[in-house]
Amino acid sequence: MKHKKTKNSLFRTFLLIVTFSLGGVFAQETLDWLGSYSSREMEGLEDRNNTGDKVYYFWQIQSLKRAVPPRYIRMIDIENYTTSYSFLNKGILFTYNGLMNSEVEICGNFSAWRCHPMKRNRYGIYYLIIPPNFKGRNETDETSYEYKFRVDGIFDFDPENSDRIEDGEGSFFSLFTLNRKDFEKQITYRIIDSEIEEDLDFKTIEFRIYKPEASTIALVGDFNQWNPEHDYLEKESNGLFILRKKLKPGEYLYNFIVDGHTQLDTYNTETRFRVETEDLCSYIMISGGNDKDLATNP
């Protein structure tokens, strides 16, 4: 057993050395954001550079000696690579000081109030990173995370988080508001299946493209007679352009007009030639029924 642990430790060390030596093993976003926190910063003090663009390391979570208020983090986790194929773990960090407790779980609206067990570090701090993908009924991103801890079977609010709301039973929910999160830049359209679909003959399609340098982007295609004046995408502060459009099931060709220039949907790998103009266009097929998201991006 001891030999096996030593072998695993050596493997992780070797993997870490190779990773930092070659550099290319990391995703580009990891390299863009690589940084560090001191242990004091990790425990709630201000980022001395005031950038907010830092990356935690797994050993820092393991070395926490007290619970901290919830926050959105990026964490390099070497041990997770073999299962997730990514060194970068992103999400909301929740912690609880449970030195004298045997079990701590977190329950919240982001999990339909199902409780998830938290991990315990060597100092008795329980922690869990929740992915920032909480969706509302209309598949929109939710930013308000209501939660409680269940400590040895007893529910409790987060003593480290002063933001609370009454739960109607004489206690409180803790509340965390997600002000920012990372997003995937290599995205394309997605098909949204709403639980309540008013127009049963239509599907809601969300067209998306990341173009922070662009001023205006219009959508043209079979569905709007290729008129660039019909459908403009809305630009968000993070450089992402988005437009939601209802379309009937079928096959469509489309392109984007980016500041007056025609462009394919960059990360939609499906393309077809438009016979009338002999131009290469992006292609989308919308199936009927209750098919789930057909796009590869979340």
C-alpha positions as CSV (number, residue, x, y, z in Angstrom):
1,M,0.0,0.0,0.0
2,K,2.8,2.4,0.9
3,H,4.6,1.6,-2.4
4,K,1.4,2.3,-4.3
5,K,0.9,5.7,-2.6
6,T,4.5,6.6,-3.3
7,K,4.1,5.6,-6.9
8,N,0.9,7.8,-7.3
9,S,2.7,10.7,-5.6
10,L,5.6,10.4,-8.0
11,F,3.3,10.3,-10.9
12,R,1.5,13.4,-9.9
13,T,4.8,15.2,-9.3
14,F,6.0,14.1,-12.7
15,L,2.8,15.3,-14.3
16,L,3.0,18.6,-12.7
17,I,6.7,19.1,-13.8
18,V,5.9,18.1,-17.4
19,T,2.8,20.4,-17.4
20,F,4.7,23.5,-16.4
21,S,7.7,22.7,-18.5
22,L,5.8,22.2,-21.8
23,G,3.1,24.8,-21.2
24,G,1.1,23.6,-24.1
25,V,-0.6,21.0,-22.0
26,F,-2.6,23.8,-20.3
27,A,-5.7,25.2,-21.9
28,Q,-5.1,28.7,-23.1
29,E,-7.5,30.2,-20.6
30,T,-5.4,28.7,-17.8
31,L,-2.3,30.5,-19.1
32,D,-4.3,33.7,-19.5
33,W,-5.4,33.7,-15.9
34,L,-2.5,32.0,-14.1
35,G,-1.7,33.7,-10.7
36,S,-1.8,32.9,-7.1
37,Y,-3.2,33.9,-3.7
38,S,-1.3,33.9,-0.5
39,S,-2.9,32.0,2.4
40,R,-4.0,35.2,4.0
41,E,-5.7,36.4,0.7
42,M,-7.4,33.0,0.5
43,E,-8.9,33.5,3.9
44,G,-10.8,36.6,2.9
45,L,-8.4,39.5,2.7
46,E,-8.3,41.7,-0.4
47,D,-6.5,40.8,-3.6
48,R,-3.5,43.1,-3.2
49,N,-3.4,43.7,-7.0
50,N,-7.1,44.3,-7.0
51,T,-7.5,42.4,-10.3
52,G,-9.8,39.6,-9.2
53,D,-8.2,37.5,-12.0
54,K,-6.4,35.0,-9.8
55,V,-6.3,31.2,-9.8
56,Y,-6.3,29.2,-6.6
57,Y,-4.4,25.9,-6.2
58,F,-5.8,22.7,-4.7
59,W,-3.3,22.8,-1.8
60,Q,-4.7,26.2,-0.8
61,I,-8.1,24.7,-0.3
62,Q,-6.5,21.8,1.6
63,S,-4.6,24.3,3.8
64,L,-7.6,26.5,4.7
65,K,-7.7,26.9,8.5
66,R,-11.1,28.7,8.7
67,A,-14.2,29.0,6.6
68,V,-14.5,31.9,4.1
69,P,-17.5,33.6,2.5
70,P,-18.6,32.0,-0.8
71,R,-16.8,33.3,-3.9
72,Y,-16.4,32.4,-7.5
73,I,-12.9,30.9,-8.1
74,R,-10.7,29.2,-10.6
75,M,-8.6,26.4,-9.2
76,I,-5.8,24.3,-10.7
77,D,-6.4,20.8,-9.7
78,I,-3.9,18.3,-11.0
79,E,-5.5,15.3,-9.5
80,N,-8.8,16.0,-11.4
81,Y,-7.1,15.9,-14.8
82,T,-7.4,12.1,-15.1
83,T,-11.2,12.3,-14.9
84,S,-12.1,15.8,-16.3
85,Y,-9.1,16.2,-18.7
86,S,-8.8,19.8,-17.5
87,F,-6.5,21.3,-14.9
88,L,-8.8,24.2,-14.4
89,N,-11.8,23.8,-12.1
90,K,-14.2,26.7,-12.1
91,G,-17.1,27.4,-9.8
92,I,-18.4,28.8,-6.5
93,L,-16.5,27.8,-3.4
94,F,-18.6,27.1,-0.3
95,T,-16.9,26.4,3.0
96,Y,-18.0,25.5,6.5
97,N,-16.0,25.2,9.8
98,G,-16.9,21.7,10.9
99,L,-14.0,20.6,13.0
100,M,-16.3,18.9,15.6
101,N,-18.7,17.6,13.0
102,S,-18.7,14.3,11.2
103,E,-20.8,15.2,8.1
104,V,-21.6,18.5,6.4
105,E,-23.8,18.9,3.2
106,I,-24.9,21.8,1.2
107,C,-28.4,22.2,-0.1
108,G,-29.7,25.0,-2.4
109,N,-32.0,26.2,-5.1
110,F,-29.2,25.4,-7.6
111,S,-29.7,21.6,-6.9
112,A,-33.5,21.7,-6.4
113,W,-32.7,21.6,-2.6
114,R,-31.0,18.2,-2.9
115,C,-28.1,18.0,-0.5
116,H,-24.6,17.3,-1.6
117,P,-21.9,16.1,0.7
118,M,-18.9,18.4,1.2
119,K,-15.3,17.4,1.4
120,R,-13.2,17.9,4.6
121,N,-9.6,19.1,4.7
122,R,-7.1,18.3,7.4
123,Y,-8.1,21.3,9.5
124,G,-11.8,20.4,9.7
125,I,-12.9,22.8,7.0
126,Y,-15.6,21.4,4.7
127,Y,-15.7,22.7,1.2
128,L,-17.3,22.1,-2.2
129,I,-17.1,23.9,-5.5
130,I,-20.5,24.2,-7.2
131,P,-20.4,24.7,-11.0
132,P,-21.8,28.1,-12.0
133,N,-24.4,26.7,-14.4
134,F,-27.6,27.3,-12.5
135,K,-30.5,27.7,-14.9
136,G,-34.0,29.1,-14.4
137,R,-37.2,27.8,-15.9
138,N,-36.6,29.5,-19.2
139,E,-33.0,28.2,-19.4
140,T,-31.6,31.6,-18.4
141,D,-28.6,32.0,-16.2
142,E,-29.6,32.5,-12.5
143,T,-27.3,34.6,-10.4
144,S,-28.9,34.2,-6.9
145,Y,-27.8,31.1,-5.1
146,E,-29.9,30.4,-2.0
147,Y,-28.5,27.7,0.2
148,K,-28.2,26.1,3.7
149,F,-25.8,23.7,5.3
150,R,-27.0,20.4,6.8
151,V,-24.6,19.7,9.6
152,D,-24.9,16.3,11.2
153,G,-28.5,16.3,10.0
154,I,-29.4,19.8,11.3
155,F,-29.9,22.7,8.9
156,D,-28.0,25.9,9.4
157,F,-27.3,29.1,7.5
158,D,-23.8,30.1,6.5
159,P,-22.2,31.9,9.5
160,E,-19.5,33.4,7.3
161,N,-22.0,35.0,4.9
162,S,-24.0,38.0,6.2
163,D,-26.3,38.1,3.2
164,R,-29.4,36.2,4.3
165,I,-33.1,36.0,3.7
166,E,-35.9,34.7,5.9
167,D,-36.9,31.1,5.1
168,G,-40.4,31.5,6.5
169,E,-39.7,29.0,9.3
170,G,-38.0,31.2,11.8
171,S,-34.5,30.8,10.3
172,F,-32.6,32.0,7.2
173,F,-31.4,31.0,3.8
174,S,-27.9,32.2,3.0
175,L,-27.7,34.1,-0.3
176,F,-24.8,34.4,-2.7
177,T,-25.1,36.5,-5.8
178,L,-22.9,35.6,-8.8
179,N,-21.6,38.8,-10.3
180,R,-19.2,37.3,-12.7
181,K,-18.2,34.0,-14.2
182,D,-16.1,32.8,-17.0
183,F,-17.7,31.7,-20.2
184,E,-16.7,29.5,-23.1
185,K,-15.5,31.7,-26.0
186,Q,-15.5,28.9,-28.5
187,I,-19.3,28.7,-28.7
188,T,-22.0,28.4,-31.4
189,Y,-25.8,28.3,-31.4
190,R,-27.8,26.3,-29.0
191,I,-31.3,25.0,-29.1
192,I,-33.3,25.7,-25.9
193,D,-35.9,23.3,-24.7
194,S,-38.1,25.3,-22.3
195,E,-40.3,23.4,-19.9
196,I,-43.2,25.6,-20.9
197,E,-43.2,26.2,-24.7
198,E,-46.0,28.5,-25.8
199,D,-45.5,27.9,-29.5
200,L,-45.4,24.1,-29.8
201,D,-44.5,24.4,-33.5
202,F,-41.4,26.4,-32.8
203,K,-38.0,26.0,-31.2
204,T,-36.1,28.7,-29.5
205,I,-32.6,29.1,-30.9
206,E,-29.9,31.1,-29.2
207,F,-27.4,32.4,-31.7
208,R,-24.1,33.3,-30.1
209,I,-20.7,34.5,-31.1
210,Y,-17.7,36.0,-29.2
211,K,-16.5,39.2,-30.9
212,P,-15.4,41.7,-28.3
213,E,-13.8,43.9,-30.9
214,A,-17.0,44.2,-33.0
215,S,-19.5,47.0,-32.9
216,T,-22.6,45.5,-34.5
217,I,-23.5,42.0,-35.6
218,A,-26.5,41.0,-37.6
219,L,-27.9,37.5,-38.3
220,V,-28.9,36.6,-41.9
221,G,-30.4,33.4,-43.2
222,D,-33.2,31.5,-44.9
223,F,-35.4,32.5,-42.0
224,N,-35.3,36.2,-42.7
225,Q,-34.7,36.4,-46.4
226,W,-31.0,37.2,-45.8
227,N,-31.9,40.7,-44.7
228,P,-29.3,42.2,-42.4
229,E,-31.8,44.7,-41.1
230,H,-34.1,42.2,-39.4
231,D,-32.1,40.5,-36.7
232,Y,-29.4,42.2,-34.7
233,L,-27.5,40.5,-31.9
234,E,-27.2,42.2,-28.5
235,K,-23.7,42.8,-27.2
236,E,-22.9,41.9,-23.6
237,S,-20.2,43.5,-21.5
238,N,-18.0,40.4,-21.9
239,G,-17.8,40.7,-25.7
240,L,-20.4,38.0,-26.3
241,F,-23.2,38.7,-28.9
242,I,-26.5,36.9,-28.4
243,L,-29.9,36.7,-30.2
244,R,-32.8,34.4,-29.4
245,K,-35.1,33.5,-32.3
246,K,-38.0,31.2,-32.7
247,L,-37.8,28.9,-35.7
248,K,-39.8,26.0,-37.0
249,P,-38.2,22.6,-37.2
250,G,-36.2,22.3,-40.5
251,E,-32.9,23.0,-42.1
252,Y,-31.5,26.5,-42.4
253,L,-28.4,28.3,-43.8
254,Y,-27.2,31.4,-42.1
255,N,-24.2,33.7,-41.6
256,F,-23.3,36.7,-39.4
257,I,-22.7,40.2,-40.7
258,V,-19.9,41.5,-38.5
259,D,-19.4,45.3,-38.9
260,G,-20.5,45.0,-42.5
261,H,-18.5,41.8,-43.3
262,T,-20.1,38.4,-43.9
263,Q,-18.7,35.7,-41.6
264,L,-19.5,32.1,-40.8
265,D,-20.5,31.0,-37.4
266,T,-16.9,30.3,-36.3
267,Y,-17.4,27.2,-34.1
268,N,-20.3,25.6,-36.0
269,T,-18.6,22.9,-37.9
270,E,-21.6,22.2,-40.1
271,T,-21.5,24.2,-43.4
272,R,-23.3,24.1,-46.8
273,F,-23.1,26.0,-50.1
274,R,-25.9,28.3,-50.8
275,V,-27.0,27.5,-54.3
276,E,-28.2,31.0,-55.3
277,T,-24.9,32.7,-54.4
278,E,-22.5,29.8,-54.3
279,D,-21.4,31.2,-50.9
280,L,-20.3,28.9,-48.0
281,C,-22.8,29.2,-45.1
282,S,-23.2,27.9,-41.6
283,Y,-25.9,25.1,-41.4
284,I,-28.4,24.3,-38.7
285,M,-30.9,21.5,-38.5
286,I,-33.7,21.8,-36.0
287,S,-35.5,18.6,-35.2
288,G,-39.1,18.4,-33.9
289,G,-40.3,16.7,-30.8
290,N,-38.5,17.0,-27.5
291,D,-35.0,16.8,-28.7
292,K,-32.4,18.2,-26.4
293,D,-29.7,20.7,-27.2
294,L,-28.2,19.7,-30.5
295,A,-25.2,22.0,-30.3
296,T,-22.0,20.8,-28.8
297,N,-21.5,23.9,-26.6
298,P,-23.3,24.5,-23.3
